[in-house]
Amino acid sequence: APTGFFDPLGFTDGIDQEKFDQYRTAELKHGRVAQLAVIGYITPEIFRWGFDIAPGIPCADVPNGVAAINAIPALGWAQIIFAIGAVDVRGWLGDFDIGKPDLKGKEEERALQELQHGR
């Protein structure tokens, strides 16, 4: 079941706690990215930004979904990949206090919910 510990392929068989913690951190990170990707896929269907995504290419002219891949110039993709890599390797976005909920003893419950939503 997807609640709590979930490892149907046995990736955690015979590993130590440190490696398990690395896997759990990666699972949370990938779940967060996947949730943001869904929002990023849906948002252009109902809203368009008013700036140019590249010189001479307004956001309104970029098609939705997979068709957008060919609309972004190669240098734009290089910038996107560099930014993602920098955040992933260095964690440059930081840990902000703004927007954090006051959990008051519900940390474990909310952590499990976040893990489930990422799956």
URQUI-V697268 format. One record per residue. RES is the residue in one letter. OMEGA is omega in radians with two decimals (* if undefined). Layout:
# URQUI-V697268
RES_OMEGA ; RES_OMEGA
This chain:
# URQUI-V697268
A_-3.08 ; P_3.08 ; T_3.12 ; G_-3.09 ; F_-3.07 ; F_-3.13 ; D_-3.07 ; P_-3.11 ; L_3.07 ; G_3.13 ; F_-3.07 ; T_3.11 ; D_3.05 ; G_3.09 ; I_3.13 ; D_-3.08 ; Q_-3.13 ; E_3.13 ; K_3.09 ; F_3.13 ; D_3.07 ; Q_3.12 ; Y_-3.12 ; R_3.10 ; T_3.11 ; A_3.13 ; E_3.10 ; L_-3.13 ; K_-3.12 ; H_3.07 ; G_3.11 ; R_3.13 ; V_3.14 ; A_3.12 ; Q_3.09 ; L_3.13 ; A_3.09 ; V_3.10 ; I_3.13 ; G_3.11 ; Y_-3.08 ; I_-3.03 ; T_-3.13 ; P_3.08 ; E_-3.07 ; I_-3.06 ; F_3.06 ; R_3.09 ; W_-3.08 ; G_-3.14 ; F_3.07 ; D_3.13 ; I_3.02 ; A_-3.14 ; P_3.12 ; G_3.13 ; I_3.11 ; P_3.12 ; C_-3.11 ; A_-3.13 ; D_3.13 ; V_-3.13 ; P_3.14 ; N_3.00 ; G_-3.06 ; V_3.13 ; A_3.14 ; A_-3.10 ; I_-3.10 ; N_-3.12 ; A_-3.12 ; I_3.12 ; P_-3.10 ; A_3.12 ; L_3.07 ; G_3.09 ; W_3.11 ; A_3.12 ; Q_3.14 ; I_-3.12 ; I_3.10 ; F_-3.12 ; A_3.12 ; I_3.13 ; G_-3.14 ; A_3.13 ; V_-3.10 ; D_-3.08 ; V_-3.03 ; R_-3.10 ; G_-3.01 ; W_-3.13 ; L_3.04 ; G_-3.13 ; D_-3.03 ; F_3.09 ; D_-3.10 ; I_3.06 ; G_3.12 ; K_3.13 ; P_3.06 ; D_-2.99 ; L_3.09 ; K_3.05 ; G_-3.14 ; K_-3.05 ; E_-3.11 ; E_3.14 ; E_-3.13 ; R_3.08 ; A_3.10 ; L_3.10 ; Q_3.12 ; E_3.12 ; L_3.14 ; Q_-3.13 ; H_3.10 ; G_3.13 ; R_*
